[in-house]
Amino acid sequence: MKKLVSIVHVLFILGVTGPREGHSQSIETELDARVMDFLQSQRQNWRDWNVSYDDGRLLYDIIIKNGYTRALEIGTSTGHSSIWIAWALSKTGGRLITLEINADRHARAVENFRLAGLSDYIDAQLGDAHQIVKRLPGPFDFVFSDADKAWYKQYFIDLYPKLQPGGCFTAHNVRNAYGGIKDFLDYIREQSDMQTTIDKTSRSGISISYKKQ
Ligand SMILES: C[S@@+](CC[C@H](N)C(=O)[O-])C[C@H]1O[C@@H](n2cnc3c(N)ncnc32)[C@H](O)[C@@H]1O
């Protein structure tokens, strides 16, 4: 089993990660190994409306591909998506703010961030995102919206001025577009400087909207 894990490590690291300028290979590899161990060990254990492993990987890829550094997540739960986002940010030199209203899930997320070795890359805030999002100054270049679906449109309205040109606003569970999800998708598609696609590889559906440069 141990041998299998190390092979997975090597493949993962060769395929996904690269040494960031100014950071030694050994530090980076140590963190990669720790995050991967954590993600593998918890893969079947996420029970709190967390994203799937593949959806987490998709968020990771978007951040790496675009070199994003200023990320916001709405809806931490116990931290699965945050870990993928923060892992990517550990390579781009960025940091994540993540918001959760439930004290128990927030506390478990904070512990998971520690276990994954990513605490330094995450500012986990406990409170109501309806208010916090309005207060956060930004700017952000990556947003992941995964809390109350009825508020998706309002989150986007509040964050739109704080989203940098070239930045990306993503939202989870958009496959069945009705109610708040439909209102959000209709609204974001009306914005002439936002280009929206729905990732079909995700079983839940993730909308990916880039703000034009
Ligand atoms: C679908 S889960 C998030 C899953 C998480 N992104 C993951 O993949 O691990 C949604 C979370 O949003 C939180 N939430 C709902 N409304 C909220 C609000 N107004 N402010 C902050 N968090 C909220 C819920 O308590 C829940 O834990």
The ligand as a MOL file (V3000), in Angstrom:
LIG
                    3D

  0  0  0     0  0            999 V3000
M  V30 BEGIN CTAB
M  V30 COUNTS 27 29 0 0 0
M  V30 BEGIN ATOM
M  V30 1 C -22.1940 22.6600 -0.1020 0
M  V30 2 S -21.4700 23.0630 1.4140 0 CHG=1
M  V30 3 C -19.8500 23.5830 0.9730 0
M  V30 4 C -18.9350 22.4310 0.6370 0
M  V30 5 C -17.4900 22.8360 0.5250 0
M  V30 6 N -17.3090 23.8350 -0.4990 0
M  V30 7 C -16.6210 21.6340 0.2310 0
M  V30 8 O -16.5560 21.2180 -0.9350 0
M  V30 9 O -16.0160 21.0900 1.1520 0 CHG=-1
M  V30 10 C -22.2530 24.6010 1.7750 0
M  V30 11 C -21.8270 25.2390 3.0820 0
M  V30 12 O -22.2410 26.6170 3.0350 0
M  V30 13 C -22.5980 27.0200 4.3110 0
M  V30 14 N -23.4580 28.2150 4.2370 0
M  V30 15 C -24.7700 28.2720 3.8770 0
M  V30 16 N -25.2130 29.5490 3.9480 0
M  V30 17 C -24.1700 30.3010 4.3530 0
M  V30 18 C -23.9960 31.6890 4.6170 0
M  V30 19 N -25.0000 32.5620 4.4780 0
M  V30 20 N -22.7760 32.1190 5.0060 0
M  V30 21 C -21.7370 31.2470 5.1460 0
M  V30 22 N -21.8560 29.9240 4.9160 0
M  V30 23 C -23.0380 29.4460 4.5240 0
M  V30 24 C -23.2970 25.7940 4.9100 0
M  V30 25 O -23.2980 25.8540 6.3270 0
M  V30 26 C -22.4870 24.6330 4.3160 0
M  V30 27 O -21.5050 24.1870 5.2380 0
M  V30 END ATOM
M  V30 BEGIN BOND
M  V30 1 1 1 2
M  V30 2 1 2 3
M  V30 3 1 2 10
M  V30 4 1 3 4
M  V30 5 1 4 5
M  V30 6 1 5 6
M  V30 7 1 5 7
M  V30 8 2 7 8
M  V30 9 1 7 9
M  V30 10 1 10 11
M  V30 11 1 11 12
M  V30 12 1 11 26
M  V30 13 1 12 13
M  V30 14 1 13 14
M  V30 15 1 13 24
M  V30 16 1 14 15
M  V30 17 1 14 23
M  V30 18 2 15 16
M  V30 19 1 16 17
M  V30 20 1 17 18
M  V30 21 2 17 23
M  V30 22 1 18 19
M  V30 23 2 18 20
M  V30 24 1 20 21
M  V30 25 2 21 22
M  V30 26 1 22 23
M  V30 27 1 24 25
M  V30 28 1 24 26
M  V30 29 1 26 27
M  V30 END BOND
M  V30 END CTAB
M  END
